[in-house]
Amino acid sequence: MENLWNGLLKAIELIVTLDPEVMQIAGRSLRIAVTSTIIGSIICIPLGCLIHFNQFRGKRFIVVGIIQTLYSVPTVAVGLFVFVFISRAGPLGGLGMLFTPSAIIVGQVLLISPILLGLTLSALTGVDKAIPDTARSLGASGLQMAVLVLREARFAVIAAVILGFGRAISEVGISLMVGGNIRGFTRVLTTAISLETSKGDLELSLALGIILVFIALLVNIIMNRIWQR
């Protein structure tokens, strides 16, 4: 118990003194997760609007059968899929993306896209139907109507984006499989915690774990504030 307490104190000291390695790993994790979330949002929010405002055969199957099923896809499955495509023997092997931050970003975008897309559709569906009907009757174009409905659902959409960010920064399978956990290059919070724990470096593991838990807590607080709005 004394060793655990000493390790916790040392971990707090590493954070308070802004230990370069700790800050570097945390900063890299944030950059990768934020980039993945922005790219995923740019793709999925317009795609969600496109699906919501258009009727086509198989729409319910796409939403319920595919998108919602992919909510809980294991990170290692996504990591394996990306690895197969960008490895030297894969169709995209010539890009040289394997074991780079870009590979992690691609994997995280694929991981969070079902969440962003599904929750965006749910947010748009929850808007009062009188709003698009009124806009249509006043001569609004399809794009104007979509922007209006999206504006009404903005808090739920923002919550979806934050949830996607939380999923991205907390995953470990993709970062490990296609990032390679290379020190100073692709090592992120989750992979560093796993590695340092296996090495017995409890102080560094706890420091990184505290930062990760703090980020998760911050995300949860922001989401609760948004839902209150």
C-alpha positions, 0 to 999 in steps of 0.5 A: 500500500505504501508503494502505491501511495508513493507512486501516486504522489510521484505521479502527481509530481510529474503532472504538476512539474509538467514533465516533458515526456508526460506533456508530450504524450498527452499533447500528441493524444489530444492532437490526434483525437481532435484531428480525428473528431474534426475530420469525422464531423466534417464527413458524418454531419453532412452525410447524416443530413443527406440521409435524414432529408432523403427517402430511399429504399433500405434507409431503415436498414442502413440506420438501424442494421448497419450504423447502430450495429457499428456503435460497439465495434471493437477497436482491435477490429478497426485496427486490423482492418486499417492495418490490412489496407495500409500494410506493405502488402495492402492496397494502400501500402505504397502511401507509407502510412503504417506506424504513423500518426496519420494511420491512427487518425484514419483508424479513429475516424473509422471508429467514431464515424458510426457514433457521429453519424447515428447520433446526428441522425437521432438529433435531426429526427428529434427536431419538431417536424413543424419546423421543416414543414414551415420552412418548406411552405415559406419557400426555403430551399433544401439546403436552407431547410437542412441548415435550419433543422441542424441549427435547432439540433445543434446541442445534440449534434455537439454532444455527439461530437464530444462523445466521438472525441471521448471514444477516440482519445480512450481507444487503445487497439488502433493506436497500438496496431497501426501506430506501433507505440513508437516513443516520441512519434506515435505513443499516446496516453493509452498505449503508454499506460499499457507499456509502462505498466508492463514495465513496472513504471507505476509512477508514469503510468499513474500520471498518464492515467490521471490525465486520461481520467481528467480528460474523460471527466471534462468531456462528461461535464461538458456533455452534461452542460450541453444536455441541460441546454 
